[in-house]
Amino acid sequence: MTSSETEELPDADTVLPDRDGVPKLGRTLAAWQVEIGRMWRFSRSNGITEGFHRKMKLIQRRAFGFRNFENYRRRVRALCA
């Protein structure tokens, strides 16, 4: 690079975001290190549970409310099993 090209480069302070929060972020990550590790090791999607909840709400809407809870429970088990 020539000296004229070096002068055209922006200053690091204008390109990089404010770094005042970096030490705080480091302390937070250090404090939660075990929990963050567990999240990445044992992470599972709750998509199946959300799907069951959606089906259960759909059953309730179609039935306009069951008078007998046992009938509702049987229908949920039949459709979500």
C-alpha positions, -999 to 999 in steps of 0.1 A, spaced: 0 0 0 11 35 -7 9 63 18 -20 78 -1 -40 46 2 -33 44 39 -48 78 45 -80 68 27 -88 40 52 -114 48 78 -104 50 114 -110 19 135 -132 39 159 -156 48 132 -159 13 117 -161 -7 149 -191 -4 172 -187 10 207 -166 -15 227 -177 -3 262 -200 -33 266 -174 -59 257 -160 -64 292 -196 -67 306 -204 -93 279 -173 -112 289 -183 -113 325 -218 -124 316 -206 -152 294 -182 -163 321 -209 -163 348 -233 -183 326 -206 -206 310 -220 -238 324 -256 -230 315 -246 -220 280 -226 -252 275 -256 -272 286 -279 -254 262 -256 -263 233 -251 -298 245 -287 -307 253 -307 -283 231 -338 -298 217 -366 -283 197 -400 -278 213 -417 -280 180 -434 -313 188 -449 -298 220 -460 -267 202 -476 -289 175 -496 -308 201 -508 -276 217 -519 -263 183 -539 -296 177 -555 -294 212 -566 -258 205 -580 -269 172 -600 -297 188 -614 -272 213 -624 -248 185 -641 -275 165 -660 -288 195 -671 -254 208 -662 -267 243 -667 -302 256 -692 -308 284 -673 -338 295 -636 -334 300 -630 -371 296 -644 -369 260 -620 -341 253 -591 -360 268 -599 -391 247 -600 -370 215 -567 -353 222 -551 -387 229 -565 -401 197 -554 -373 175 -520 -366 191 -508 -401 196 
